[in-house]
Amino acid sequence: MITGLTHLHSSFRYVVLLLLVLAIIDAVISIAGDKTYRKQSKMLALFALIFSHIQLLMGSVLYFLGNRGAFASLLEGASTMSNPEARFFAVEHMLAMIVAIALITVGYSRSKKQEVDKKKYASILMFYSIALLLIFVMIPWPFMKDFGRWF
């Protein structure tokens, strides 16, 4: 079960990244074109929010039940912080993703409260962009193993 969930969590990141990128592009185009806040824009931002929360939920299950998160930290004890891979999965990755999902949530919530359409798009653009950057940097990309970033 853990292996399947790990693969699903790893594959699902592309859906989350795609939705975030589409929501950001939609916000940029809408701000530049001075468009009204459309239902399609709201739904795109909402889907990015929902899918990112689902991804966080899967990651949380892996964190507590998988072989790299909290369980591995307990087994390794103090040596977790001196091992870059263990530290990355036990602390850095999870903390950064929680912050990123919080940013997405704040961005969506602020966009709903804004009266002016341009400010709605600006909230999405700002918060989703910061979250996307944070997510992109903290994903354990398979190609980064060759560069010695985490492993």
N, CA, C and O atoms as a GROMACS GRO file, in nm:
protein
  604
    1MET      N    1   0.081  -0.118   0.000
    1MET     CA    2   0.000   0.000   0.000
    1MET      C    3   0.087   0.126   0.000
    1MET      O    4   0.058   0.221  -0.073
    2ILE      N    5   0.191   0.128   0.081
    2ILE     CA    6   0.278   0.245   0.090
    2ILE      C    7   0.348   0.270  -0.043
    2ILE      O    8   0.363   0.385  -0.085
    3THR      N    9   0.390   0.163  -0.110
    3THR     CA   10   0.457   0.179  -0.239
    3THR      C   11   0.362   0.240  -0.342
    3THR      O   12   0.401   0.330  -0.416
    4GLY      N   13   0.239   0.192  -0.345
    4GLY     CA   14   0.140   0.247  -0.437
    4GLY      C   15   0.108   0.393  -0.406
    4GLY      O   16   0.096   0.475  -0.497
    5LEU      N   17   0.096   0.425  -0.279
    5LEU     CA   18   0.069   0.563  -0.240
    5LEU      C   19   0.188   0.654  -0.271
    5LEU      O   20   0.170   0.770  -0.309
    6THR      N   21   0.308   0.601  -0.257
    6THR     CA   22   0.428   0.678  -0.292
    6THR      C   23   0.429   0.710  -0.441
    6THR      O   24   0.459   0.822  -0.481
    7HIS      N   25   0.398   0.612  -0.523
    7HIS     CA   26   0.393   0.635  -0.668
    7HIS      C   27   0.281   0.732  -0.705
    7HIS      O   28   0.299   0.819  -0.790
    8LEU      N   29   0.166   0.718  -0.640
    8LEU     CA   30   0.055   0.809  -0.666
    8LEU      C   31   0.091   0.952  -0.626
    8LEU      O   32   0.065   1.047  -0.699
    9HIS      N   33   0.152   0.966  -0.508
    9HIS     CA   34   0.195   1.098  -0.460
    9HIS      C   35   0.298   1.159  -0.554
    9HIS      O   36   0.296   1.279  -0.581
   10SER      N   37   0.388   1.077  -0.602
   10SER     CA   38   0.492   1.124  -0.694
   10SER      C   39   0.433   1.166  -0.828
   10SER      O   40   0.475   1.266  -0.886
   11SER      N   41   0.338   1.091  -0.878
   11SER     CA   42   0.276   1.122  -1.008
   11SER      C   43   0.178   1.238  -0.998
   11SER      O   44   0.165   1.317  -1.092
   12PHE      N   45   0.109   1.246  -0.887
   12PHE     CA   46   0.006   1.348  -0.867
   12PHE      C   47   0.064   1.489  -0.863
   12PHE      O   48  -0.007   1.587  -0.885
   13ARG      N   49   0.195   1.499  -0.836
   13ARG     CA   50   0.258   1.631  -0.831
   13ARG      C   51   0.244   1.704  -0.964
   13ARG      O   52   0.233   1.827  -0.966
   14TYR      N   53   0.244   1.630  -1.074
   14TYR     CA   54   0.233   1.693  -1.206
   14TYR      C   55   0.095   1.755  -1.226
   14TYR      O   56   0.083   1.859  -1.292
   15VAL      N   57  -0.007   1.693  -1.171
   15VAL     CA   58  -0.143   1.749  -1.179
   15VAL      C   59  -0.147   1.880  -1.100
   15VAL      O   60  -0.201   1.981  -1.147
   16VAL      N   61  -0.092   1.877  -0.979
   16VAL     CA   62  -0.090   1.997  -0.895
   16VAL      C   63  -0.010   2.109  -0.962
   16VAL      O   64  -0.056   2.223  -0.968
   17LEU      N   65   0.108   2.076  -1.013
   17LEU     CA   66   0.190   2.177  -1.080
   17LEU      C   67   0.119   2.235  -1.201
   17LEU      O   68   0.122   2.356  -1.223
   18LEU      N   69   0.055   2.150  -1.280
   18LEU     CA   70  -0.017   2.196  -1.398
   18LEU      C   71  -0.131   2.290  -1.361
   18LEU      O   72  -0.149   2.395  -1.424
   19LEU      N   73  -0.209   2.254  -1.260
   19LEU     CA   74  -0.320   2.338  -1.218
   19LEU      C   75  -0.271   2.472  -1.163
   19LEU      O   76  -0.332   2.576  -1.190
   20LEU      N   77  -0.163   2.470  -1.088
   20LEU     CA   78  -0.107   2.596  -1.038
   20LEU      C   79  -0.058   2.684  -1.151
   20LEU      O   80  -0.085   2.804  -1.153
   21VAL      N   81   0.013   2.625  -1.246
   21VAL     CA   82   0.062   2.702  -1.360
   21VAL      C   83  -0.054   2.759  -1.441
   21VAL      O   84  -0.050   2.875  -1.481
   22LEU      N   85  -0.156   2.680  -1.464
   22LEU     CA   86  -0.273   2.729  -1.540
   22LEU      C   87  -0.345   2.842  -1.466
   22LEU      O   88  -0.387   2.939  -1.528
   23ALA      N   89  -0.358   2.830  -1.334
   23ALA     CA   90  -0.423   2.935  -1.256
   23ALA      C   91  -0.340   3.064  -1.260
   23ALA      O   92  -0.396   3.173  -1.268
   24ILE      N   93  -0.209   3.051  -1.255
   24ILE     CA   94  -0.120   3.168  -1.262
   24ILE      C   95  -0.127   3.233  -1.400
   24ILE      O   96  -0.138   3.355  -1.410
   25ILE      N   97  -0.121   3.152  -1.504
   25ILE     CA   98  -0.130   3.206  -1.640
   25ILE      C   99  -0.265   3.274  -1.661
   25ILE      O  100  -0.270   3.382  -1.721
   26ASP      N  101  -0.372   3.214  -1.613
   26ASP     CA  102  -0.504   3.274  -1.624
   26ASP      C  103  -0.508   3.409  -1.554
   26ASP      O  104  -0.566   3.505  -1.605
   27ALA      N  105  -0.446   3.417  -1.436
   27ALA     CA  106  -0.444   3.543  -1.362
   27ALA      C  107  -0.364   3.650  -1.436
   27ALA      O  108  -0.406   3.766  -1.442
   28VAL      N  109  -0.250   3.612  -1.492
   28VAL     CA  110  -0.167   3.708  -1.566
   28VAL      C  111  -0.242   3.761  -1.688
   28VAL      O  112  -0.246   3.882  -1.712
   29ILE      N  113  -0.302   3.671  -1.764
   29ILE     CA  114  -0.376   3.712  -1.885
   29ILE      C  115  -0.496   3.799  -1.847
   29ILE      O  116  -0.526   3.897  -1.914
   30SER      N  117  -0.563   3.762  -1.741
   30SER     CA  118  -0.682   3.838  -1.699
   30SER      C  119  -0.645   3.976  -1.646
   30SER      O  120  -0.718   4.072  -1.671
   31ILE      N  121  -0.535   3.987  -1.573
   31ILE     CA  122  -0.491   4.118  -1.525
   31ILE      C  123  -0.448   4.205  -1.642
   31ILE      O  124  -0.485   4.322  -1.650
   32ALA      N  125  -0.372   4.147  -1.734
   32ALA     CA  126  -0.324   4.222  -1.851
   32ALA      C  127  -0.441   4.266  -1.940
   32ALA      O  128  -0.438   4.375  -1.997
   33GLY      N  129  -0.542   4.182  -1.952
   33GLY     CA  130  -0.657   4.214  -2.036
   33GLY      C  131  -0.768   4.285  -1.964
   33GLY      O  132  -0.873   4.316  -2.022
   34ASP      N  133  -0.746   4.313  -1.834
   34ASP     CA  134  -0.845   4.382  -1.751
   34ASP      C  135  -0.981   4.312  -1.759
   34ASP      O  136  -1.085   4.376  -1.776
   35LYS      N  137  -0.979   4.180  -1.746
   35LYS     CA  138  -1.102   4.100  -1.756
   35LYS      C  139  -1.174   4.092  -1.622
   35LYS      O  140  -1.114   4.109  -1.516
   36THR      N  141  -1.303   4.067  -1.630
   36THR     CA  142  -1.380   4.046  -1.507
   36THR      C  143  -1.349   3.907  -1.454
   36THR      O  144  -1.307   3.818  -1.528
   37TYR      N  145  -1.371   3.889  -1.324
   37TYR     CA  146  -1.343   3.760  -1.261
   37TYR      C  147  -1.451   3.662  -1.303
   37TYR      O  148  -1.568   3.677  -1.267
   38ARG      N  149  -1.411   3.563  -1.380
   38ARG     CA  150  -1.505   3.467  -1.438
   38ARG      C  151  -1.518   3.342  -1.350
   38ARG      O  152  -1.432   3.313  -1.266
   39LYS      N  153  -1.624   3.270  -1.371
   39LYS     CA  154  -1.645   3.145  -1.298
   39LYS      C  155  -1.535   3.044  -1.333
   39LYS      O  156  -1.493   2.968  -1.246
   40GLN      N  157  -1.489   3.043  -1.458
   40GLN     CA  158  -1.382   2.950  -1.499
   40GLN      C  159  -1.253   2.978  -1.422
   40GLN      O  160  -1.182   2.885  -1.383
   41SER      N  161  -1.224   3.104  -1.400
   41SER     CA  162  -1.104   3.141  -1.324
   41SER      C  163  -1.116   3.096  -1.179
   41SER      O  164  -1.021   3.044  -1.121
   42LYS      N  165  -1.234   3.116  -1.123
   42LYS     CA  166  -1.257   3.074  -0.985
   42LYS      C  167  -1.245   2.922  -0.973
   42LYS      O  168  -1.186   2.872  -0.877
   43MET      N  169  -1.301   2.850  -1.068
   43MET     CA  170  -1.296   2.704  -1.064
   43MET      C  171  -1.154   2.652  -1.083
   43MET      O  172  -1.114   2.554  -1.019
   44LEU      N  173  -1.077   2.716  -1.168
   44LEU     CA  174  -0.938   2.676  -1.188
   44LEU      C  175  -0.857   2.696  -1.061
   44LEU      O  176  -0.780   2.609  -1.021
   45ALA      N  177  -0.876   2.810  -0.996
   45ALA     CA  178  -0.807   2.836  -0.870
   45ALA      C  179  -0.855   2.738  -0.762
   45ALA      O  180  -0.775   2.692  -0.680
   46LEU      N  181  -0.983   2.707  -0.762
   46LEU     CA  182  -1.038   2.613  -0.664
   46LEU      C  183  -0.984   2.473  -0.686
   46LEU      O  184  -0.948   2.404  -0.590
   47PHE      N  185  -0.976   2.428  -0.812
   47PHE     CA  186  -0.921   2.295  -0.839
   47PHE      C  187  -0.774   2.287  -0.799
   47PHE      O  188  -0.730   2.185  -0.747
   48ALA      N  189  -0.700   2.395  -0.822
   48ALA     CA  190  -0.559   2.397  -0.777
   48ALA      C  191  -0.553   2.384  -0.626
   48ALA      O  192  -0.468   2.313  -0.573
   49LEU      N  193  -0.642   2.452  -0.556
   49LEU     CA  194  -0.649   2.443  -0.411
   49LEU      C  195  -0.684   2.302  -0.365
   49LEU      O  196  -0.617   2.245  -0.278
   50ILE      N  197  -0.788   2.245  -0.422
   50ILE     CA  198  -0.834   2.112  -0.382
   50ILE      C  199  -0.729   2.006  -0.410
   50ILE      O  200  -0.699   1.923  -0.323
   51PHE      N  201  -0.672   2.007  -0.530
   51PHE     CA  202  -0.574   1.906  -0.563
   51PHE      C  203  -0.446   1.920  -0.481
   51PHE      O  204  -0.382   1.819  -0.449
   52SER      N  205  -0.409   2.042  -0.446
   52SER     CA  206  -0.291   2.060  -0.362
   52SER      C  207  -0.318   2.007  -0.220
   52SER      O  208  -0.229   1.952  -0.156
   53HIS      N  209  -0.441   2.023  -0.173
   53HIS     CA  210  -0.476   1.968  -0.041
   53HIS      C  211  -0.479   1.815  -0.044
   53HIS      O  212  -0.438   1.750   0.052
   54ILE      N  213  -0.527   1.759  -0.152
   54ILE     CA  214  -0.525   1.612  -0.165
   54ILE      C  215  -0.381   1.563  -0.165
   54ILE      O  216  -0.348   1.462  -0.102
   55GLN      N  217  -0.295   1.634  -0.236
   55GLN     CA  218  -0.153   1.597  -0.240
   55GLN      C  219  -0.091   1.607  -0.100
   55GLN      O  220  -0.013   1.520  -0.060
   56LEU      N  221  -0.126   1.711  -0.026
   56LEU     CA  222  -0.076   1.725   0.111
   56LEU      C  223  -0.127   1.612   0.199
   56LEU      O  224  -0.053   1.561   0.284
   57LEU      N  225  -0.251   1.572   0.180
   57LEU     CA  226  -0.307   1.461   0.258
   57LEU      C  227  -0.232   1.331   0.229
   57LEU      O  228  -0.198   1.257   0.321
   58MET      N  229  -0.207   1.303   0.101
   58MET     CA  230  -0.130   1.182   0.066
   58MET      C  231   0.011   1.190   0.125
   58MET      O  232   0.062   1.092   0.178
   59GLY      N  233   0.072   1.307   0.116
   59GLY     CA  234   0.206   1.325   0.171
   59GLY      C  235   0.208   1.307   0.322
   59GLY      O  236   0.305   1.254   0.377
   60SER      N  237   0.103   1.352   0.388
   60SER     CA  238   0.095   1.336   0.534
   60SER      C  239   0.084   1.189   0.574
   60SER      O  240   0.147   1.146   0.671
   61VAL      N  241   0.005   1.115   0.499
   61VAL     CA  242  -0.004   0.970   0.526
   61VAL      C  243   0.134   0.906   0.507
   61VAL      O  244   0.176   0.825   0.589
   62LEU      N  245   0.202   0.941   0.399
   62LEU     CA  246   0.336   0.887   0.375
   62LEU      C  247   0.433   0.931   0.484
   62LEU      O  248   0.521   0.855   0.524
   63TYR      N  249   0.418   1.052   0.531
   63TYR     CA  250   0.507   1.104   0.634
   63TYR      C  251   0.497   1.023   0.762
   63TYR      O  252   0.598   0.992   0.826
   64PHE      N  253   0.375   0.988   0.800
   64PHE     CA  254   0.356   0.917   0.925
   64PHE      C  255   0.361   0.764   0.912
   64PHE      O  256   0.389   0.695   1.010
   65LEU      N  257   0.334   0.711   0.793
   65LEU     CA  258   0.334   0.566   0.777
   65LEU      C  259   0.445   0.513   0.688
   65LEU      O  260   0.476   0.394   0.691
   66GLY      N  261   0.505   0.601   0.608
   66GLY     CA  262   0.608   0.559   0.513
   66GLY      C  263   0.743   0.538   0.578
   66GLY      O  264   0.758   0.549   0.700
   67ASN      N  265   0.841   0.508   0.495
   67ASN     CA  266   0.973   0.475   0.545
   67ASN      C  267   1.072   0.592   0.539
   67ASN      O  268   1.192   0.573   0.560
   68ARG      N  269   1.023   0.714   0.510
   68ARG     CA  270   1.114   0.827   0.500
   68ARG      C  271   1.080   0.943   0.592
   68ARG      O  272   1.164   1.031   0.612
   69GLY      N  273   0.964   0.946   0.648
   69GLY     CA  274   0.920   1.061   0.726
   69GLY      C  275   0.946   1.046   0.874
   69GLY      O  276   1.058   1.024   0.918
   70ALA      N  277   0.839   1.059   0.950
   70ALA     CA  278   0.849   1.058   1.096
   70ALA      C  279   0.900   0.925   1.149
   70ALA      O  280   0.978   0.921   1.244
   71PHE      N  281   0.857   0.815   1.088
   71PHE     CA  282   0.899   0.683   1.133
   71PHE      C  283   1.050   0.666   1.117
   71PHE      O  284   1.116   0.616   1.208
   72ALA      N  285   1.102   0.706   1.004
   72ALA     CA  286   1.246   0.697   0.981
   72ALA      C  287   1.322   0.786   1.077
   72ALA      O  288   1.431   0.750   1.122
   73SER      N  289   1.268   0.901   1.108
   73SER     CA  290   1.332   0.992   1.203
   73SER      C  291   1.343   0.931   1.341
   73SER      O  292   1.444   0.946   1.409
   74LEU      N  293   1.238   0.862   1.381
   74LEU     CA  294   1.240   0.798   1.512
   74LEU      C  295   1.344   0.686   1.517
   74LEU      O  296   1.411   0.667   1.619
   75LEU      N  297   1.357   0.612   1.408
   75LEU     CA  298   1.454   0.504   1.404
   75LEU      C  299   1.598   0.555   1.405
   75LEU      O  300   1.685   0.498   1.471
   76GLU      N  301   1.620   0.663   1.332
   76GLU     CA  302   1.755   0.716   1.321
   76GLU      C  303   1.792   0.808   1.436
   76GLU      O  304   1.911   0.828   1.464
   77GLY      N  305   1.695   0.864   1.503
   77GLY     CA  306   1.721   0.951   1.616
   77GLY      C  307   1.791   1.079   1.575
   77GLY      O  308   1.752   1.144   1.478
   78ALA      N  309   1.894   1.116   1.649
   78ALA     CA  310   1.964   1.242   1.627
   78ALA      C  311   2.039   1.244   1.494
   78ALA      O  312   2.068   1.351   1.442
   79SER      N  313   2.070   1.128   1.438
   79SER     CA  314   2.145   1.124   1.313
   79SER      C  315   2.062   1.169   1.193
   79SER      O  316   2.116   1.187   1.084
   80THR      N  317   1.931   1.186   1.212
   80THR     CA  318   1.845   1.231   1.103
   80THR      C  319   1.892   1.365   1.050
   80THR      O  320   1.894   1.387   0.929
   81MET      N  321   1.929   1.455   1.138
   81MET     CA  322   1.966   1.589   1.096
   81MET      C  323   2.102   1.593   1.026
   81MET      O  324   2.130   1.686   0.950
   82SER      N  325   2.187   1.495   1.051
   82SER     CA  326   2.318   1.493   0.984
   82SER      C  327   2.314   1.419   0.850
   82SER      O  328   2.410   1.425   0.774
   83ASN      N  329   2.206   1.349   0.823
   83ASN     CA  330   2.189   1.278   0.697
   83ASN      C  331   2.102   1.364   0.605
   83ASN      O  332   1.984   1.385   0.633
   84PRO      N  333   2.160   1.416   0.495
   84PRO     CA  334   2.083   1.509   0.409
   84PRO      C  335   1.952   1.451   0.356
   84PRO      O  336   1.851   1.521   0.352
   85GLU      N  337   1.951   1.324   0.314
   85GLU     CA  338   1.829   1.264   0.262
   85GLU      C  339   1.723   1.251   0.371
   85GLU      O  340   1.607   1.287   0.350
   86ALA      N  341   1.763   1.200   0.486
   86ALA     CA  342   1.668   1.182   0.596
   86ALA      C  343   1.614   1.317   0.643
   86ALA      O  344   1.494   1.331   0.670
   87ARG      N  345   1.701   1.417   0.653
   87ARG     CA  346   1.659   1.550   0.696
   87ARG      C  347   1.562   1.611   0.594
   87ARG      O  348   1.462   1.674   0.631
   88PHE      N  349   1.593   1.591   0.466
   88PHE     CA  350   1.507   1.647   0.362
   88PHE      C  351   1.365   1.595   0.375
   88PHE      O  352   1.270   1.673   0.377
   89PHE      N  353   1.348   1.463   0.385
   89PHE     CA  354   1.214   1.405   0.391
   89PHE      C  355   1.148   1.422   0.528
   89PHE      O  356   1.026   1.438   0.536
   90ALA      N  357   1.227   1.418   0.634
   90ALA     CA  358   1.169   1.427   0.768
   90ALA      C  359   1.133   1.570   0.808
   90ALA      O  360   1.041   1.591   0.887
   91VAL      N  361   1.204   1.669   0.754
   91VAL     CA  362   1.182   1.806   0.798
   91VAL      C  363   1.154   1.902   0.682
   91VAL      O  364   1.048   1.963   0.675
   92GLU      N  365   1.250   1.916   0.592
   92GLU     CA  366   1.247   2.023   0.492
   92GLU      C  367   1.131   2.011   0.393
   92GLU      O  368   1.058   2.108   0.371
   93HIS      N  369   1.115   1.894   0.335
   93HIS     CA  370   1.012   1.874   0.233
   93HIS      C  371   0.873   1.897   0.293
   93HIS      O  372   0.793   1.973   0.238
   94MET      N  373   0.844   1.833   0.403
   94MET     CA  374   0.712   1.842   0.463
   94MET      C  375   0.681   1.984   0.509
   94MET      O  376   0.571   2.034   0.485
   95LEU      N  377   0.776   2.049   0.575
   95LEU     CA  378   0.753   2.184   0.623
   95LEU      C  379   0.729   2.281   0.507
   95LEU      O  380   0.639   2.364   0.513
   96ALA      N  381   0.809   2.271   0.402
   96ALA     CA  382   0.794   2.359   0.286
   96ALA      C  383   0.660   2.336   0.217
   96ALA      O  384   0.596   2.432   0.173
   97MET      N  385   0.617   2.213   0.208
   97MET     CA  386   0.489   2.185   0.142
   97MET      C  387   0.371   2.235   0.225
   97MET      O  388   0.272   2.281   0.169
   98ILE      N  389   0.380   2.226   0.354
   98ILE     CA  390   0.274   2.280   0.440
   98ILE      C  391   0.265   2.432   0.421
   98ILE      O  392   0.155   2.486   0.410
   99VAL      N  393   0.379   2.498   0.417
   99VAL     CA  394   0.380   2.643   0.394
   99VAL      C  395   0.322   2.676   0.256
   99VAL      O  396   0.244   2.769   0.243
  100ALA      N  397   0.361   2.599   0.155
  100ALA     CA  398   0.311   2.624   0.019
  100ALA      C  399   0.159   2.606   0.011
  100ALA      O  400   0.090   2.686  -0.051
  101ILE      N  401   0.108   2.502   0.073
  101ILE     CA  402  -0.037   2.478   0.070
  101ILE      C  403  -0.109   2.587   0.149
  101ILE      O  404  -0.219   2.629   0.112
  102ALA      N  405  -0.048   2.633   0.257
  102ALA     CA  406  -0.107   2.745   0.333
  102ALA      C  407  -0.112   2.871   0.246
  102ALA      O  408  -0.210   2.944   0.250
  103LEU      N  409  -0.007   2.896   0.168
  103LEU     CA  410  -0.006   3.011   0.078
  103LEU      C  411  -0.117   3.000  -0.027
  103LEU      O  412  -0.184   3.099  -0.057
  104ILE      N  413  -0.135   2.882  -0.082
  104ILE     CA  414  -0.242   2.861  -0.180
  104ILE      C  415  -0.378   2.887  -0.116
  104ILE      O  416  -0.466   2.950  -0.176
  105THR      N  417  -0.396   2.838   0.004
  105THR     CA  418  -0.522   2.857   0.076
  105THR      C  419  -0.548   3.004   0.104
  105THR      O  420  -0.659   3.053   0.084
  106VAL      N  421  -0.446   3.074   0.149
  106VAL     CA  422  -0.460   3.218   0.176
  106VAL      C  423  -0.490   3.293   0.047
  106VAL      O  424  -0.576   3.382   0.045
  107GLY      N  425  -0.420   3.259  -0.060
  107GLY     CA  426  -0.444   3.325  -0.189
  107GLY      C  427  -0.587   3.307  -0.238
  107GLY      O  428  -0.650   3.402  -0.284
  108TYR      N  429  -0.637   3.186  -0.227
  108TYR     CA  430  -0.773   3.160  -0.271
  108TYR      C  431  -0.874   3.234  -0.182
  108TYR      O  432  -0.969   3.294  -0.231
  109SER      N  433  -0.852   3.228  -0.051
  109SER     CA  434  -0.943   3.294   0.042
  109SER      C  435  -0.944   3.445   0.022
  109SER      O  436  -1.050   3.508   0.024
  110ARG      N  437  -0.827   3.503   0.002
  110ARG     CA  438  -0.820   3.648  -0.021
  110ARG      C  439  -0.887   3.686  -0.152
  110ARG      O  440  -0.950   3.791  -0.161
  111SER      N  441  -0.872   3.602  -0.254
  111SER     CA  442  -0.936   3.635  -0.382
  111SER      C  443  -1.088   3.635  -0.369
  111SER      O  444  -1.156   3.712  -0.436
  112LYS      N  445  -1.141   3.549  -0.285
  112LYS     CA  446  -1.286   3.545  -0.266
  112LYS      C  447  -1.338   3.669  -0.195
  112LYS      O  448  -1.451   3.712  -0.218
  113LYS      N  449  -1.255   3.728  -0.108
  113LYS     CA  450  -1.298   3.843  -0.028
  113LYS      C  451  -1.283   3.976  -0.100
  113LYS      O  452  -1.341   4.077  -0.059
  114GLN      N  453  -1.205   3.977  -0.206
  114GLN     CA  454  -1.180   4.103  -0.278
  114GLN      C  455  -1.305   4.148  -0.354
  114GLN      O  456  -1.382   4.066  -0.404
  115GLU      N  457  -1.323   4.277  -0.360
  115GLU     CA  458  -1.436   4.335  -0.434
  115GLU      C  459  -1.400   4.361  -0.580
  115GLU      O  460  -1.482   4.342  -0.670
  116VAL      N  461  -1.276   4.404  -0.603
  116VAL     CA  462  -1.230   4.442  -0.736
  116VAL      C  463  -1.174   4.319  -0.807
  116VAL      O  464  -1.094   4.245  -0.749
  117ASP      N  465  -1.214   4.298  -0.930
  117ASP     CA  466  -1.172   4.179  -1.005
  117ASP      C  467  -1.020   4.171  -1.020
  117ASP      O  468  -0.962   4.063  -1.008
  118LYS      N  469  -0.956   4.284  -1.047
  118LYS     CA  470  -0.811   4.285  -1.064
  118LYS      C  471  -0.740   4.241  -0.936
  118LYS      O  472  -0.637   4.175  -0.943
  119LYS      N  473  -0.794   4.276  -0.822
  119LYS     CA  474  -0.736   4.236  -0.694
  119LYS      C  475  -0.758   4.086  -0.668
  119LYS      O  476  -0.675   4.021  -0.604
  120LYS      N  477  -0.867   4.033  -0.718
  120LYS     CA  478  -0.892   3.889  -0.706
  120LYS      C  479  -0.782   3.812  -0.781
  120LYS      O  480  -0.722   3.718  -0.729
  121TYR      N  481  -0.759   3.857  -0.905
  121TYR     CA  482  -0.654   3.792  -0.985
  121TYR      C  483  -0.516   3.816  -0.925
  121TYR      O  484  -0.430   3.728  -0.930
  122ALA      N  485  -0.495   3.932  -0.869
  122ALA     CA  486  -0.364   3.964  -0.809
  122ALA      C  487  -0.335   3.874  -0.689
  122ALA      O  488  -0.221   3.832  -0.669
  123SER      N  489  -0.437   3.846  -0.610
  123SER     CA  490  -0.419   3.755  -0.495
  123SER      C  491  -0.380   3.615  -0.542
  123SER      O  492  -0.288   3.553  -0.488
  124ILE      N  493  -0.451   3.567  -0.643
  124ILE     CA  494  -0.418   3.436  -0.699
  124ILE      C  495  -0.276   3.437  -0.754
  124ILE      O  496  -0.196   3.347  -0.726
  125LEU      N  497  -0.245   3.539  -0.831
  125LEU     CA  498  -0.113   3.547  -0.894
  125LEU      C  499  -0.001   3.549  -0.790
  125LEU      O  500   0.095   3.473  -0.801
  126MET      N  501  -0.012   3.632  -0.690
  126MET     CA  502   0.095   3.647  -0.592
  126MET      C  503   0.113   3.520  -0.507
  126MET      O  504   0.223   3.466  -0.499
  127PHE      N  505   0.007   3.475  -0.445
  127PHE     CA  506   0.018   3.363  -0.352
  127PHE      C  507   0.045   3.230  -0.424
  127PHE      O  508   0.126   3.150  -0.376
  128TYR      N  509  -0.021   3.207  -0.536
  128TYR     CA  510   0.000   3.083  -0.609
  128TYR      C  511   0.141   3.080  -0.669
  128TYR      O  512   0.202   2.973  -0.677
  129SER      N  513   0.193   3.194  -0.711
  129SER     CA  514   0.329   3.197  -0.768
  129SER      C  515   0.434   3.165  -0.662
  129SER      O  516   0.527   3.089  -0.688
  130ILE      N  517   0.420   3.223  -0.545
  130ILE     CA  518   0.516   3.195  -0.437
  130ILE      C  519   0.507   3.048  -0.399
  130ILE      O  520   0.609   2.982  -0.379
  131ALA      N  521   0.384   2.997  -0.388
  131ALA     CA  522   0.366   2.855  -0.353
  131ALA      C  523   0.425   2.764  -0.461
  131ALA      O  524   0.490   2.665  -0.429
  132LEU      N  525   0.403   2.798  -0.587
  132LEU     CA  526   0.457   2.718  -0.696
  132LEU      C  527   0.609   2.714  -0.691
  132LEU      O  528   0.670   2.609  -0.709
  133LEU      N  529   0.670   2.827  -0.669
  133LEU     CA  530   0.815   2.832  -0.658
  133LEU      C  531   0.865   2.746  -0.543
  133LEU      O  532   0.960   2.670  -0.559
  134LEU      N  533   0.801   2.757  -0.429
  134LEU     CA  534   0.840   2.678  -0.313
  134LEU      C  535   0.822   2.528  -0.339
  134LEU      O  536   0.909   2.448  -0.304
  135ILE      N  537   0.711   2.492  -0.398
  135ILE     CA  538   0.686   2.351  -0.430
  135ILE      C  539   0.789   2.300  -0.529
  135ILE      O  540   0.846   2.192  -0.511
  136PHE      N  541   0.812   2.377  -0.633
  136PHE     CA  542   0.906   2.336  -0.737
  136PHE      C  543   1.046   2.314  -0.680
  136PHE      O  544   1.114   2.218  -0.718
  137VAL      N  545   1.089   2.399  -0.592
  137VAL     CA  546   1.223   2.388  -0.532
  137VAL      C  547   1.233   2.269  -0.437
  137VAL      O  548   1.338   2.206  -0.428
  138MET      N  549   1.125   2.237  -0.368
  138MET     CA  550   1.132   2.134  -0.264
  138MET      C  551   1.082   1.997  -0.308
  138MET      O  552   1.072   1.906  -0.226
  139ILE      N  553   1.052   1.980  -0.434
  139ILE     CA  554   1.017   1.847  -0.485
  139ILE      C  555   1.146   1.768  -0.503
  139ILE      O  556   1.243   1.821  -0.558
  140PRO      N  557   1.149   1.644  -0.457
  140PRO     CA  558   1.269   1.562  -0.479
  140PRO      C  559   1.271   1.507  -0.622
  140PRO      O  560   1.237   1.391  -0.646
  141TRP      N  561   1.310   1.590  -0.716
  141TRP     CA  562   1.312   1.552  -0.856
  141TRP      C  563   1.410   1.438  -0.880
  141TRP      O  564   1.522   1.442  -0.828
  142PRO      N  565   1.372   1.336  -0.956
  142PRO     CA  566   1.462   1.223  -0.982
  142PRO      C  567   1.592   1.265  -1.049
  142PRO      O  568   1.697   1.207  -1.020
  143PHE      N  569   1.589   1.363  -1.137
  143PHE     CA  570   1.710   1.405  -1.208
  143PHE      C  571   1.807   1.479  -1.117
  143PHE      O  572   1.924   1.495  -1.154
  144MET      N  573   1.763   1.524  -1.001
  144MET     CA  574   1.852   1.598  -0.911
  144MET      C  575   1.947   1.505  -0.835
  144MET      O  576   2.045   1.552  -0.777
  145LYS      N  577   1.920   1.376  -0.836
  145LYS     CA  578   2.010   1.281  -0.770
  145LYS      C  579   2.150   1.290  -0.831
  145LYS      O  580   2.250   1.277  -0.760
  146ASP      N  581   2.156   1.312  -0.961
  146ASP     CA  582   2.284   1.318  -1.030
  146ASP      C  583   2.366   1.438  -0.988
  146ASP      O  584   2.489   1.437  -0.997
  147PHE      N  585   2.299   1.542  -0.941
  147PHE     CA  586   2.370   1.664  -0.903
  147PHE      C  587   2.402   1.668  -0.754
  147PHE      O  588   2.463   1.763  -0.706
  148GLY      N  589   2.362   1.564  -0.682
  148GLY     CA  590   2.395   1.554  -0.541
  148GLY      C  591   2.320   1.653  -0.452
  148GLY      O  592   2.366   1.687  -0.344
  149ARG      N  593   2.204   1.700  -0.498
  149ARG     CA  594   2.131   1.800  -0.420
  149ARG      C  595   2.082   1.744  -0.287
  149ARG      O  596   2.105   1.804  -0.182
  150TRP      N  597   2.015   1.629  -0.290
  150TRP     CA  598   1.961   1.574  -0.168
  150TRP      C  599   2.025   1.443  -0.126
  150TRP      O  600   2.026   1.410  -0.008
  151PHE      N  601   2.077   1.370  -0.222
  151PHE     CA  602   2.122   1.234  -0.189
  151PHE      C  603   2.272   1.222  -0.201
  151PHE      O  604   2.327   1.114  -0.176
   0.00000   0.00000   0.00000
